[in-house]
Amino acid sequence: MYLLTIREGLVTRHVGPYPSPKHASDDLERVLENCSDHARWQIHALESPASLTLFERSGARKRAFSALAS
C-alpha cells in the first residue's frame, strides 16, 4: 500500500491508501488542485511491522531515539 503525503507550510495531509504508486500519482493532480503552488508532495510505501526483521526494527528504533536526542 502507498500513501500520498502533501506538505503545505506547517500543515501535512495524508491521502490514501493506494494499491500502487501509479494510483497515487494519478490522484495527485486532483489533490493538488486544493493546494497552493508551494505545496510539496511525496509517495510513501507502507510496510507492515510483521514484514520487518528484528534487525530492521531495532535500527529504526535507534534512529528515532537519536533524532529525538538531537
C-alpha positions in Angstrom: 0.0 0.0 0.0 1.1 3.6 -0.7 0.3 6.9 0.9 0.4 10.3 -0.6 1.8 13.0 1.7 1.2 16.7 1.0 3.1 19.3 2.9 1.9 22.9 2.7 3.5 25.2 5.2 3.0 23.8 8.7 0.2 21.5 7.5 0.8 17.9 6.5 -2.0 15.9 4.9 -2.0 12.2 4.2 -4.2 10.8 1.4 -4.8 7.2 0.6 -4.0 4.3 0.9 -3.4 3.4 -2.8 -2.7 -0.1 -4.1 0.2 1.1 -6.2 2.4 4.3 -6.8 0.7 4.7 -10.1 -2.7 5.1 -8.5 -1.3 7.6 -6.1 0.4 9.7 -8.9 -2.9 9.5 -10.9 -4.7 11.1 -8.0 -2.0 13.7 -7.3 -3.4 16.2 -9.8 -6.8 16.1 -8.1 -5.3 16.5 -4.6 -3.0 19.4 -5.7 -5.9 21.4 -7.1 -6.8 22.3 -3.4 -3.2 23.3 -2.5 -1.0 26.3 -3.1 1.9 26.4 -5.6 4.3 25.9 -2.7 3.0 22.5 -1.7 5.4 19.6 -1.6 4.4 16.0 -2.1 5.8 12.5 -1.6 4.6 9.0 -2.2 5.4 6.6 0.7 5.3 2.8 0.7 3.6 1.5 3.8 5.2 -1.5 5.5 3.6 -3.9 7.9 5.6 -4.2 11.1 5.5 -8.0 10.8 7.3 -7.8 7.5 10.3 -6.1 9.1 13.1 -8.2 10.6 14.1 -7.8 14.2 17.4 -6.1 13.0 15.4 -3.6 10.8 13.1 -2.8 13.7 15.9 -2.2 16.2 17.7 0.0 13.6 14.6 2.1 13.1 14.1 2.5 16.8 17.7 3.7 17.3 17.3 6.2 14.5 14.1 7.5 16.1 15.8 7.9 19.5 18.9 9.6 18.0 16.6 12.1 16.2 14.8 12.9 19.4 18.1 13.4 21.2 19.5 15.9 18.7 
